[in-house]
Amino acid sequence: MEPVEVNAGGWYLRALREDERVNDRPALADGGITEPGYIARRTAQWLSDEHYSWAICQPNTGELLAEVGLTPSGESATLTGWARAGHEDALASGSDAVQRFAEGALGFTVQR
């Protein structure tokens, strides 16, 4: 599946990016993720339907505040995530939005 953007009210959810317009690597490093191929791996996982992940972003700046992921397994999926310090509210709202999307649009039973 191609990455899907999700509107979570006060937050904007999109695929992780590292290009000429947006670079999530500094925010990922702030969250403790320094793996050089992390964004490429997450992109490949979308395309193989192995794992879907969203950067939960500040809507007016696009800054990554948290990441939420969904790992499918049959008819169910496991929801996980992490937040940069002080942005747990973004993770909670983003996780709720992804759960609604996973259940409503993809037909998964979501486990947290």
Secondary structure, 3 states (H helix, E strand, C coil): CCCCCEEECCEEEECCCECCCCECHHHHHHCCCCCCCHHHHHHHHHHHCCCEEEEEECCCCCCEEEEEEEEEECCEEEEEEEECCCCHHHHHHHHHHHHHHHHHCCCCEEEC
